């Protein structure tokens, strides 16, 4: 038995809406953590999305249910409520927990090698491949100038005998 067209369209619409709602990220911020000022809460959400949960290590504190993430969310909101700027809050957390607390590390002289390593690796690999092919080419076709006097004389004799 087929459903009438309007009912099947409604079922499809409801299914799509359920799928969209189910795939939305679930934030771990508890209602008791939310600031009363919507502007400060928005700043807190933006900042907490850039802070790594030290326990989960691949989630932001906004997405993590860990107790440490909750403590960091509360600390972050306390600092914002006290009047700290976003940069001051980040600097405080980095001073307390290290650069690892940031999901996107800063570009500094201390981690320059980490940022440059992929480029240096590709350049080194390219140079090794070029060197390999140059040495192979040199082995296959020795230059005439590389012959010793005895080899040159022998080659000349062979060519003269052929004529």
C-alpha positions as CSV (number, residue, x, y, z in Angstrom):
1,X,0.0,0.0,0.0
2,X,1.4,3.4,-1.0
3,X,1.1,6.5,1.1
4,X,-0.6,9.5,-0.4
5,X,1.8,12.0,-1.9
6,X,1.4,14.7,0.8
7,X,2.1,12.2,3.6
8,X,5.2,10.7,1.9
9,X,6.5,14.2,1.3
10,X,5.9,15.1,5.0
11,X,7.7,11.9,6.1
12,X,10.7,12.8,3.9
13,X,10.7,16.3,5.3
14,X,10.6,15.1,8.9
15,X,13.3,12.5,8.3
16,X,15.6,15.2,6.8
17,X,14.9,17.5,9.7
18,X,15.7,14.8,12.3
19,X,18.9,13.9,10.5
20,X,20.0,17.6,10.4
21,X,19.3,18.1,14.1
22,X,21.0,14.8,15.0
23,X,24.2,15.8,13.2
24,X,24.5,19.2,14.9
25,X,27.5,19.5,17.3
26,X,26.5,18.9,20.9
27,X,28.1,21.5,23.1
28,X,29.1,20.4,26.6
29,X,28.4,23.7,28.2
30,X,26.1,23.2,31.2
31,X,23.3,25.7,31.9
32,X,24.9,26.7,35.2
33,X,28.1,27.8,33.3
34,X,26.3,30.2,30.9
35,X,26.9,33.9,31.5
36,X,23.9,36.2,31.9
37,X,25.4,38.7,29.5
38,X,24.9,37.4,26.0
39,X,27.9,39.4,24.6
40,X,30.2,37.9,27.1
41,X,28.7,34.4,26.6
42,X,29.3,34.7,22.8
43,X,33.0,35.7,23.5
44,X,33.3,32.8,25.9
45,X,32.0,30.4,23.3
46,X,34.3,31.8,20.6
47,X,37.3,31.4,22.9
48,X,36.4,28.0,24.3
49,X,36.3,26.7,20.7
50,X,40.0,27.5,20.4
51,X,41.1,25.9,23.7
52,X,42.1,22.3,23.8
53,X,40.8,19.9,26.4
54,X,43.9,18.7,28.2
55,X,42.3,15.3,28.9
56,X,40.6,14.6,25.5
57,X,43.4,16.4,23.6
58,X,41.6,16.5,20.3
59,X,38.5,18.3,21.4
60,X,37.8,21.9,22.4
61,X,36.7,22.6,25.9
62,X,33.4,23.6,24.4
63,X,32.8,20.1,23.1
64,X,34.3,18.1,26.0
65,X,32.4,16.6,28.9
66,X,35.6,16.1,31.0
67,X,35.8,17.7,34.4
68,X,39.0,19.5,33.5
69,X,37.2,21.0,30.4
70,X,34.4,22.2,32.7
71,X,36.9,23.8,35.0
72,X,38.6,25.6,32.1
73,X,35.2,26.8,30.8
74,X,34.4,28.2,34.2
75,X,37.8,29.8,34.6
76,X,37.5,31.3,31.1
77,X,34.1,32.8,31.9
78,X,35.4,34.2,35.3
79,X,38.3,35.9,33.5
80,X,36.0,37.4,31.0
81,X,33.5,38.6,33.7
82,X,36.5,40.2,35.5
83,X,37.1,42.3,32.4
84,X,40.0,40.5,30.7
85,X,40.3,40.9,26.9
86,X,40.3,37.8,24.8
87,X,44.1,38.0,24.3
88,X,44.6,38.3,28.1
89,X,42.5,35.2,28.7
90,X,44.5,33.2,26.1
91,X,47.8,34.5,27.5
92,X,46.7,33.5,31.0
93,X,45.8,30.0,29.9
94,X,49.0,29.6,27.9
95,X,51.1,30.8,30.9
96,X,49.3,28.3,33.1
97,X,49.0,25.2,30.8
98,X,51.6,25.8,28.1
99,X,51.2,26.4,24.3
100,X,49.6,22.9,24.0
101,X,46.3,24.3,25.4
102,X,45.7,26.1,22.1
103,X,44.1,24.1,19.3
104,X,45.9,26.3,16.8
105,X,49.5,26.9,18.0
106,X,50.9,30.4,17.6
107,X,53.6,31.1,15.0
108,X,56.7,31.9,17.1
109,X,60.4,31.4,16.8
110,X,60.2,28.6,19.3
111,X,58.1,26.5,17.0
112,X,59.4,27.8,13.7
113,X,61.1,24.4,13.0
114,X,57.7,22.6,13.4
115,X,56.1,25.0,10.9
116,X,59.0,24.7,8.5
117,X,59.6,20.9,8.8
118,X,57.1,19.9,6.0
119,X,58.6,22.4,3.5
120,X,62.2,21.4,4.4
121,X,61.3,17.7,4.1
122,X,59.8,18.2,0.6
123,X,62.8,20.3,-0.5
124,X,65.2,17.7,0.9
125,X,63.4,14.9,-0.9
126,X,63.4,16.8,-4.1
127,X,67.1,17.4,-3.9
128,X,67.8,13.7,-3.1
129,X,65.7,12.7,-6.2
130,X,67.6,15.2,-8.4
131,X,71.0,13.9,-7.1
132,X,69.9,10.3,-7.7
133,X,69.0,10.9,-11.3
134,X,72.1,12.9,-12.0
135,X,74.4,10.2,-10.7
136,X,72.4,7.6,-12.7
137,X,72.8,9.6,-15.9
138,X,76.5,10.0,-15.2
139,X,77.0,6.2,-14.9
140,X,75.2,5.4,-18.1
141,X,77.1,7.9,-20.3
142,X,80.7,8.5,-19.3
143,X,82.1,11.6,-20.9
144,X,85.0,11.3,-23.4
145,X,87.1,13.6,-21.2
146,X,86.9,11.0,-18.4
147,X,89.0,8.4,-20.3
148,X,92.5,7.7,-19.3
149,X,95.3,8.0,-22.0
150,X,95.5,4.2,-22.3
151,X,91.7,3.9,-22.8
152,X,91.8,6.7,-25.3
153,X,94.6,5.1,-27.3
154,X,92.8,1.7,-27.3
155,X,89.5,3.3,-28.5
156,X,91.4,5.2,-31.2
157,X,93.0,1.9,-32.4
158,X,89.6,0.1,-32.5
159,X,88.1,2.9,-34.5
160,X,91.1,3.0,-36.9
161,X,90.9,-0.8,-37.4
162,X,87.3,-0.6,-38.4
163,X,87.9,1.8,-41.2
